[in-house]
Amino acid sequence: MKLFTKYMTRNDCYAAGRKITPKGIMVHSTATPGVTAADWFSRWNKSYKAGETNRQVCVHAFVDDKEVWQYLPWNHRGWHCGGSGNDTHIGVEICEPAGFSYSGGTMVGYDAKKQEGYFRKVWQNAVELCVMLCRKYGLDENDIICHSEGYRLGIASNHSDVMHWFPKHGENMDTFRAAVKRALEKDTNDSAEIGIGDLVEFKDSAGSYYPGSAAIPSWVKTDYYHRVTQTVSGGKPVVKGGKVCVLLGKKVRKSCGSEIAGINTWVDKDVLVKVDGNQTGGTYSIYSVAKGDSLWSIAQKLLGSGARYPEIMSLNGLSSTAIYPGQVLKIPK
């Protein structure tokens, strides 16, 4: 999952600044064929109050077959379901592919066989996003619903998504929740797997570095990712407040990807979650170099052509092609 963040600061929902404690995730689909996740920024980053749009709507993220774009902070109250679910649920819109149209709420000319490849990719990205959010907020697959289920629960308006679409590919919300459950059980990003060099962030629920420690300043959680630089001391695990800790010796600014000296504090692994190697800045993403990477291979993987590696060099001010595991690189969009 490739995640980008670009808040819709012109949208009245963002400006309202209301916060929630997420209790669940509500999955929607856009009913707008062919509009990608990145395209929604220009469509919705507008003010109803200023007369720039005739809609009062904003969701936390859009997902397509290639990437995820986050447009609201996860703990910001969205305007996505037309009911009290806005007070409790993170809203995620799954983008629908091009090649068909709508008549009322019915897909017209939708070729499920032709669209299967797109569907599987966007399905997987949606699953991975839900897994990340579940870990961040202490949720599980049972806390995930779609818009139509929200309507039946009395917390959302009367929409059919996503059950007008998923069954065309032999899926439904039960199978989606099962996929999330399987991914959670794999536990690939669990705190037990956190090691030296990993990029992590604090869970939203984290209040202190470890039991009995000082409170975590808000900027530590909201402004930075953190790099684990040490996991033992004197050859033994470091235990504080009864919790096994790791040392966060470097921090990476979320807004631009720059890596600087860290908070140098031992932190309970249970209040941390590993983040994906591809994170976002305002006009570029950042990538954490893995063992065996070269600038050519990174450009091939992320930009579609190895020959574009000079763009990465230029953006990062590199004078040679030498890179090292754990190095944070800015990747042009």
Protein Blocks (a to p, Z undefined) as FASTA:
>chain_A
ZZdddddfkbmklmnopacddfbdcdddekighiafklmmmmmmccfklopaccdcddfb
dcdfkbccdfbdfkbccdfkopaklmmpccddddddehiacehjacehiafklmmmmmmm
mmmmmmmmmmmmmmmnopafklpccfklmmmnopaccdfbfklmmmmnopafklmmmmmm
mmmmnommgmklpcehiacdddfklmbfbghiacddfklmmmpccddfbfbehhiacdee
hiacdddfbdcdfknopacddekpacdfklgccddfbdcdfkbccddddehiafklmmmm
mnopaklmmmmmmmnopabfbdcehiacdddZZ
